[in-house]
């Protein structure tokens, strides 16, 4: 079952938005949209092909870049919080962002 499609096609969001327009519901709406974006990203990543690239160094670098991008996405590009999430120092994360050209 494709959860992303299920969320998009169900009445879940509609029912959520039919409630009173409270700050709590607004936050739930934001979280629902973020979840849908993340599910779409997971689905896109699953579709990506390996393309015969068996270079361990390059694949590890690609994985590290994706981990950093995801942590930055989840923290709204707050490098301090992303570094904490990744379990590394802020200065290390900052150096990797610059080295890999992550925006």
C-alpha positions as semicolon CSV with decimal commas, in nm:
position;residue;x (nm);y (nm);z (nm)
1;X;0,000;0,000;0,000
2;X;0,138;0,342;-0,095
3;X;0,096;0,551;0,222
4;X;0,166;0,879;0,043
5;X;-0,112;0,810;-0,209
6;X;-0,339;0,694;0,072
7;X;-0,289;1,022;0,259
8;X;-0,345;1,224;-0,058
9;X;-0,659;1,039;-0,164
10;X;-0,818;0,989;0,176
11;X;-1,046;1,233;0,349
12;X;-0,795;1,260;0,633
13;X;-0,667;1,605;0,542
14;X;-1,018;1,727;0,457
15;X;-1,150;1,606;0,794
16;X;-0,854;1,766;0,968
17;X;-0,916;2,100;0,801
18;X;-1,291;2,092;0,865
19;X;-1,225;2,137;1,237
20;X;-1,204;2,479;1,392
21;X;-0,915;2,689;1,271
22;X;-0,712;2,669;1,592
23;X;-0,334;2,707;1,616
24;X;-0,316;2,338;1,707
25;X;-0,497;2,240;1,388
26;X;-0,274;2,472;1,187
27;X;0,031;2,294;1,332
28;X;-0,122;1,955;1,250
29;X;-0,181;2,073;0,895
30;X;0,186;2,177;0,869
31;X;0,300;1,841;1,007
32;X;0,075;1,656;0,763
33;X;0,219;1,844;0,467
34;X;0,575;1,783;0,587
35;X;0,496;1,411;0,625
36;X;0,357;1,400;0,272
37;X;0,672;1,572;0,138
38;X;0,895;1,326;0,324
39;X;0,697;1,027;0,197
40;X;0,726;1,158;-0,158
41;X;1,102;1,197;-0,109
42;X;1,128;0,840;0,020
43;X;0,931;0,714;-0,278
44;X;1,156;0,909;-0,516
45;X;1,468;0,775;-0,346
46;X;1,337;0,420;-0,375
47;X;1,295;0,472;-0,749
48;X;1,654;0,591;-0,791
49;X;1,877;0,342;-0,967
50;X;2,218;0,228;-0,850
51;X;2,341;0,258;-1,212
52;X;2,630;0,017;-1,165
53;X;2,834;0,261;-0,957
54;X;3,013;0,032;-0,713
55;X;3,259;0,294;-0,591
56;X;3,222;0,262;-0,213
57;X;3,381;0,601;-0,144
58;X;3,141;0,780;-0,382
59;X;2,836;0,591;-0,255
60;X;2,931;0,670;0,107
61;X;2,977;1,037;0,017
62;X;2,638;1,044;-0,156
63;X;2,475;0,883;0,149
64;X;2,642;1,136;0,381
65;X;2,524;1,425;0,165
66;X;2,167;1,295;0,168
67;X;2,177;1,249;0,547
68;X;2,299;1,608;0,591
69;X;2,037;1,745;0,349
70;X;1,762;1,556;0,529
71;X;1,876;1,677;0,873
72;X;1,890;2,035;0,744
73;X;1,542;1,994;0,591
74;X;1,400;1,864;0,919
75;X;1,554;2,153;1,112
76;X;1,462;2,421;0,860
77;X;1,832;2,466;0,771
78;X;1,939;2,522;1,132
79;X;2,292;2,383;1,125
80;X;2,326;2,376;1,505
81;X;2,018;2,156;1,548
82;X;2,105;1,945;1,242
83;X;2,451;1,878;1,386
84;X;2,293;1,767;1,715
85;X;2,053;1,542;1,525
86;X;2,343;1,384;1,334
87;X;2,558;1,349;1,645
88;X;2,843;1,563;1,512
89;X;2,990;1,901;1,605
90;X;2,849;2,213;1,444
91;X;3,191;2,298;1,299
92;X;3,215;1,953;1,139
93;X;2,872;1,990;0,981
94;X;2,953;2,340;0,861
95;X;3,277;2,218;0,700
96;X;3,094;1,931;0,525
97;X;2,822;2,166;0,400
98;X;3,089;2,388;0,246
99;X;3,300;2,098;0,113
100;X;3,005;1,922;-0,049
101;X;2,838;2,245;-0,166
102;X;2,513;2,166;0,013
103;X;2,254;2,441;0,002
